[in-house]
């Protein structure tokens, strides 16, 4: 496509590098910014540069944070005996939204995925092992809350093996039919696992 | 939603102000930027601020431009007797992509839309009339290429009335069944107009 201006072209190319945004959408966004006041674009650009240069990762759990230790790790109201291992920050936010978890987290920063060239050393697994081994924080249970995919399962197995010698209970989040889902539309693997993993009807 | 960091929250709020981007997509984009190198975010922010502070509008046709006069108005190879009136820059790009038009443009910057509080004075209609009236550039035909909507038609009628006294041919782009479209799926208004506006089969 030919653009009426080099500036537009550069901006479109930059915006189109974002995931899920193609050239057409990028052009729409860029033309929108031109129509709006200049201060809008400035505050957008500032928010992004500010974010990127000042963001930190909690030195305990590796979650995104404004300070050296994140608000969850600093909190005295969280149950420090219960540690939930997740893939990334979005998972922490999703679990926090449920209000069902009062423990602390460990953010791996991804899952083992040989296809994408991500091995155990690229993730925060060593720091997890060190954190649990030191255990001055009295972790009693580790919940593996990784995605129910091949990569997630591989990562769970790997972590389980690494921690097997420690006197700690290792659990995994329940897998089964989603709430509100219709049984006849559940895929056979999910339904099969929901039968294997059946629980007492209390 | 609760964000793990104030910086994230600010960035998400700014990004979510863009059209068609909600909080969830904004969060995904922002977390993507955090994962990438810092230079990526910087070049994105720079491209946007550069664009917004340096962009100009052609003083002749009001199209987006890097200079005072856009490349189409400056070109000696364009037919200066043929003027195409369009709503915005995207329309200029769409028509340029067809390679079927060799004339020049006039970009209105919108269409008359009382519902959105846009009247004729908010658009570049006066400058169009002045441009055509002066006519030192020998415009012989004006093509109204506005969207086939209520607002587009209103704007076309308004411009037509404003220019009626001038010795200039005013035409409108053809409306009918789109190429490759199946007749049985065309709506009745489009099909009706395609019969009224039938042309000689040459």
HADDOCK unambig.tbl for C-alpha pairs under 7 A between the chains (distance, minus, plus):
assign (segid A and resid 4 and name CA) (segid B and resid 64 and name CA) 6.26 0.50 0.50
assign (segid A and resid 4 and name CA) (segid B and resid 65 and name CA) 6.00 0.50 0.50
assign (segid A and resid 5 and name CA) (segid B and resid 64 and name CA) 6.78 0.50 0.50
assign (segid A and resid 5 and name CA) (segid B and resid 65 and name CA) 5.22 0.50 0.50
assign (segid A and resid 5 and name CA) (segid B and resid 66 and name CA) 5.41 0.50 0.50
assign (segid A and resid 6 and name CA) (segid B and resid 66 and name CA) 6.90 0.50 0.50
assign (segid A and resid 7 and name CA) (segid B and resid 51 and name CA) 5.20 0.50 0.50
assign (segid A and resid 8 and name CA) (segid B and resid 51 and name CA) 6.50 0.50 0.50
assign (segid A and resid 10 and name CA) (segid B and resid 47 and name CA) 6.31 0.50 0.50
assign (segid A and resid 11 and name CA) (segid B and resid 47 and name CA) 4.97 0.50 0.50
assign (segid A and resid 11 and name CA) (segid B and resid 48 and name CA) 5.77 0.50 0.50
assign (segid A and resid 11 and name CA) (segid B and resid 51 and name CA) 6.81 0.50 0.50
assign (segid A and resid 14 and name CA) (segid B and resid 44 and name CA) 5.36 0.50 0.50
assign (segid A and resid 15 and name CA) (segid B and resid 44 and name CA) 6.71 0.50 0.50
assign (segid A and resid 18 and name CA) (segid B and resid 29 and name CA) 6.60 0.50 0.50
assign (segid A and resid 19 and name CA) (segid B and resid 29 and name CA) 6.89 0.50 0.50
assign (segid A and resid 29 and name CA) (segid B and resid 18 and name CA) 6.61 0.50 0.50
assign (segid A and resid 29 and name CA) (segid B and resid 19 and name CA) 6.89 0.50 0.50
assign (segid A and resid 34 and name CA) (segid B and resid 52 and name CA) 6.06 0.50 0.50
assign (segid A and resid 38 and name CA) (segid B and resid 52 and name CA) 6.15 0.50 0.50
assign (segid A and resid 41 and name CA) (segid B and resid 48 and name CA) 6.77 0.50 0.50
assign (segid A and resid 41 and name CA) (segid B and resid 49 and name CA) 6.37 0.50 0.50
assign (segid A and resid 41 and name CA) (segid B and resid 52 and name CA) 6.91 0.50 0.50
assign (segid A and resid 42 and name CA) (segid B and resid 49 and name CA) 6.15 0.50 0.50
assign (segid A and resid 44 and name CA) (segid B and resid 14 and name CA) 5.37 0.50 0.50
assign (segid A and resid 44 and name CA) (segid B and resid 15 and name CA) 6.70 0.50 0.50
assign (segid A and resid 45 and name CA) (segid B and resid 45 and name CA) 4.55 0.50 0.50
assign (segid A and resid 45 and name CA) (segid B and resid 48 and name CA) 6.91 0.50 0.50
assign (segid A and resid 45 and name CA) (segid B and resid 49 and name CA) 6.80 0.50 0.50
assign (segid A and resid 47 and name CA) (segid B and resid 10 and name CA) 6.32 0.50 0.50
assign (segid A and resid 47 and name CA) (segid B and resid 11 and name CA) 4.96 0.50 0.50
assign (segid A and resid 48 and name CA) (segid B and resid 11 and name CA) 5.78 0.50 0.50
assign (segid A and resid 48 and name CA) (segid B and resid 41 and name CA) 6.75 0.50 0.50
assign (segid A and resid 48 and name CA) (segid B and resid 45 and name CA) 6.91 0.50 0.50
assign (segid A and resid 49 and name CA) (segid B and resid 41 and name CA) 6.38 0.50 0.50
assign (segid A and resid 49 and name CA) (segid B and resid 42 and name CA) 6.14 0.50 0.50
assign (segid A and resid 49 and name CA) (segid B and resid 45 and name CA) 6.79 0.50 0.50
assign (segid A and resid 51 and name CA) (segid B and resid 7 and name CA) 5.22 0.50 0.50
assign (segid A and resid 51 and name CA) (segid B and resid 8 and name CA) 6.51 0.50 0.50
assign (segid A and resid 51 and name CA) (segid B and resid 11 and name CA) 6.80 0.50 0.50
assign (segid A and resid 52 and name CA) (segid B and resid 34 and name CA) 6.05 0.50 0.50
assign (segid A and resid 52 and name CA) (segid B and resid 38 and name CA) 6.14 0.50 0.50
assign (segid A and resid 52 and name CA) (segid B and resid 41 and name CA) 6.89 0.50 0.50
assign (segid A and resid 64 and name CA) (segid B and resid 4 and name CA) 6.27 0.50 0.50
assign (segid A and resid 64 and name CA) (segid B and resid 5 and name CA) 6.78 0.50 0.50
assign (segid A and resid 65 and name CA) (segid B and resid 4 and name CA) 6.01 0.50 0.50
assign (segid A and resid 65 and name CA) (segid B and resid 5 and name CA) 5.22 0.50 0.50
assign (segid A and resid 66 and name CA) (segid B and resid 5 and name CA) 5.40 0.50 0.50
assign (segid A and resid 66 and name CA) (segid B and resid 6 and name CA) 6.86 0.50 0.50
